[in-house]
């Protein structure tokens, strides 16, 4: 199996979350899942941190 993920080529993006890896229950059993995101922030790691509830001074 081969997967291809090509996020948009935007030179303004300074930080990006490419994928999310998480546990999910299927029929009561834990299963790992991978989701391609490609979400980016022009204000870098500070923007990414704020998006996840981290206060930046």
MDTraj code that builds the backbone (N, CA, C; nanometers):
import mdtraj as md
import numpy as np

residues = "UNK UNK UNK UNK UNK UNK UNK UNK UNK UNK UNK UNK UNK UNK UNK UNK UNK UNK UNK UNK UNK UNK UNK UNK UNK UNK UNK UNK UNK UNK UNK UNK UNK UNK UNK UNK UNK UNK UNK UNK UNK UNK UNK UNK UNK UNK UNK UNK UNK UNK UNK UNK UNK UNK UNK UNK UNK".split()
xyz = np.array([
    [0.0847, -0.1167, 0.0000],
    [0.0000, 0.0000, 0.0000],
    [0.0900, 0.1240, 0.0000],
    [0.0576, 0.2207, -0.0837],
    [0.1334, 0.3442, -0.0927],
    [0.0392, 0.4621, -0.0758],
    [0.0805, 0.5584, 0.0057],
    [0.0041, 0.6809, 0.0249],
    [0.0876, 0.7979, -0.0216],
    [0.0217, 0.8958, -0.0790],
    [0.0891, 1.0180, -0.1207],
    [0.0139, 1.1367, -0.0636],
    [0.0878, 1.2287, -0.0044],
    [0.0295, 1.3493, 0.0539],
    [0.1153, 1.4677, 0.0130],
    [0.0564, 1.5612, -0.0590],
    [0.1306, 1.6788, -0.1046],
    [0.0596, 1.8051, -0.0569],
    [0.1082, 1.8648, 0.0522],
    [0.0462, 1.9900, 0.0979],
    [0.0766, 2.1026, -0.0006],
    [-0.0032, 2.2063, 0.0066],
    [0.0157, 2.3210, -0.0825],
    [0.1531, 2.3832, -0.0597],
    [0.2202, 2.4195, -0.1670],
    [0.3509, 2.4834, -0.1586],
    [0.3294, 2.6333, -0.1402],
    [0.3289, 2.6797, -0.0161],
    [0.3065, 2.8201, 0.0164],
    [0.4278, 2.8719, 0.0923],
    [0.5068, 2.9619, 0.0325],
    [0.6281, 3.0105, 0.0989],
    [0.6000, 3.0906, 0.2257],
    [0.4749, 3.1334, 0.2482],
    [0.4409, 3.2089, 0.3690],
    [0.4261, 3.1190, 0.4916],
    [0.4078, 2.9894, 0.4716],
    [0.3896, 2.8960, 0.5825],
    [0.5239, 2.8667, 0.6476],
    [0.5326, 2.8904, 0.7803],
    [0.6575, 2.8690, 0.8528],
    [0.6522, 2.7485, 0.9462],
    [0.5323, 2.6961, 0.9758],
    [0.5170, 2.5754, 1.0579],
    [0.3986, 2.4972, 1.0033],
    [0.4081, 2.3645, 1.0073],
    [0.3003, 2.2833, 0.9520],
    [0.2881, 2.1521, 1.0290],
    [0.1641, 2.1101, 1.0509],
    [0.1349, 1.9775, 1.1044],
    [0.0989, 1.8925, 0.9832],
    [0.1828, 1.7952, 0.9545],
    [0.1626, 1.7129, 0.8353],
    [0.0577, 1.6037, 0.8575],
    [0.0604, 1.5402, 0.9772],
    [-0.0306, 1.4284, 1.0024],
    [-0.0621, 1.4183, 1.1506],
    [-0.1681, 1.3462, 1.1797],
    [-0.2128, 1.3221, 1.3157],
    [-0.2196, 1.1701, 1.3348],
    [-0.1561, 1.1219, 1.4393],
    [-0.1518, 0.9789, 1.4707],
    [-0.2236, 0.9602, 1.6030],
    [-0.3299, 0.8790, 1.6062],
    [-0.4104, 0.8683, 1.7272],
    [-0.4725, 0.7294, 1.7419],
    [-0.5159, 0.6993, 1.8666],
    [-0.5846, 0.5723, 1.8929],
    [-0.7345, 0.5910, 1.8826],
    [-0.8003, 0.4902, 1.8304],
    [-0.9443, 0.4914, 1.8077],
    [-0.9965, 0.3525, 1.8421],
    [-1.1163, 0.3432, 1.8929],
    [-1.1742, 0.2124, 1.9263],
    [-1.2628, 0.1627, 1.8122],
    [-1.2397, 0.0385, 1.7710],
    [-1.3221, -0.0286, 1.6703],
    [-1.3700, -0.1580, 1.7329],
    [-1.5002, -0.1722, 1.7473],
    [-1.5603, -0.2887, 1.8131],
    [-1.5014, -0.3097, 1.9519],
    [-1.4754, -0.1989, 2.0219],
    [-1.4225, -0.2056, 2.1580],
    [-1.2735, -0.2307, 2.1682],
    [-1.2054, -0.2476, 2.0553],
    [-1.0615, -0.2734, 2.0551],
    [-0.9857, -0.1505, 2.0063],
    [-0.8707, -0.1190, 2.0700],
    [-0.7941, -0.0019, 2.0267],
    [-0.7245, -0.0251, 1.8924],
    [-0.7335, 0.0744, 1.8056],
    [-0.6713, 0.0705, 1.6737],
    [-0.6018, 0.2048, 1.6521],
    [-0.4823, 0.2028, 1.5967],
    [-0.4114, 0.3264, 1.5651],
    [-0.4555, 0.3759, 1.4280],
    [-0.4739, 0.5081, 1.4163],
    [-0.5137, 0.5689, 1.2889],
    [-0.4178, 0.6824, 1.2547],
    [-0.4033, 0.7081, 1.1265],
    [-0.3208, 0.8173, 1.0761],
    [-0.4068, 0.9028, 0.9847],
    [-0.4088, 1.0341, 1.0108],
    [-0.4881, 1.1257, 0.9298],
    [-0.3958, 1.2341, 0.8746],
    [-0.3959, 1.2531, 0.7441],
    [-0.3177, 1.3602, 0.6816],
    [-0.3888, 1.4924, 0.7056],
    [-0.3148, 1.5922, 0.7536],
    [-0.3749, 1.7221, 0.7832],
    [-0.3249, 1.8314, 0.6901],
    [-0.1958, 1.8581, 0.6902],
    [-0.1406, 1.9643, 0.6068],
    [-0.1858, 2.1027, 0.6489],
    [-0.2032, 2.1244, 0.7800],
    [-0.2457, 2.2540, 0.8317],
    [-0.1223, 2.3374, 0.8636],
    [-0.1172, 2.4611, 0.8139],
    [0.0012, 2.5428, 0.8328],
    [-0.0275, 2.6769, 0.8978],
    [0.0788, 2.7375, 0.9525],
    [0.0711, 2.8671, 1.0196],
    [0.1800, 2.9581, 0.9660],
    [0.1406, 3.0772, 0.9222],
    [0.2370, 3.1740, 0.8709],
    [0.3200, 3.2347, 0.9836],
    [0.2660, 3.2357, 1.1078],
    [0.3410, 3.2923, 1.2200],
    [0.4236, 3.1869, 1.2938],
    [0.4534, 3.0775, 1.2296],
    [0.5476, 2.9776, 1.2790],
    [0.4982, 2.8946, 1.3962],
    [0.5939, 2.8491, 1.4784],
    [0.5615, 2.7621, 1.5911],
    [0.4745, 2.8318, 1.6943],
    [0.4879, 2.9640, 1.7061],
    [0.4014, 3.0387, 1.7974],
    [0.2556, 3.0253, 1.7587],
    [0.2257, 3.0360, 1.6309],
    [0.0888, 3.0196, 1.5828],
    [0.0372, 2.8790, 1.6044],
    [0.1211, 2.7806, 1.5798],
    [0.0828, 2.6412, 1.6024],
    [0.0529, 2.6192, 1.7500],
    [0.1381, 2.6691, 1.8391],
    [0.1184, 2.6524, 1.9834],
    [-0.0109, 2.7205, 2.0288],
    [-0.0355, 2.8441, 1.9830],
    [-0.1581, 2.9141, 2.0211],
    [-0.2819, 2.8400, 1.9721],
    [-0.2753, 2.7800, 1.8557],
    [-0.3880, 2.7041, 1.8011],
    [-0.4226, 2.5840, 1.8887],
    [-0.3256, 2.5383, 1.9680],
    [-0.3483, 2.4234, 2.0557],
    [-0.3582, 2.4643, 2.2029],
    [-0.3850, 2.5933, 2.2267],
    [-0.4128, 2.6406, 2.3617],
    [-0.2933, 2.6774, 2.4469],
    [-0.1746, 2.6884, 2.3879],
    [-0.0561, 2.7260, 2.4636],
    [-0.0422, 2.8774, 2.4599],
    [-0.0259, 2.9392, 2.5771],
    [-0.0096, 3.0840, 2.5840],
    [0.1361, 3.1194, 2.5552],
    [0.1562, 3.2107, 2.4605],
    [0.2904, 3.2546, 2.4203],
    [0.3074, 3.4004, 2.4632],
    [0.4164, 3.4280, 2.5340],
    [0.4466, 3.5662, 2.5772],
    [0.5277, 3.6377, 2.4728],
])
top = md.Topology()
chain = top.add_chain()
for i, resn in enumerate(residues, 1):
    res = top.add_residue(resn, chain, resSeq=i)
    for name in ("N", "CA", "C"):
        top.add_atom(name, md.element.get_by_symbol(name[0]), res)
traj = md.Trajectory(xyz[None], top)
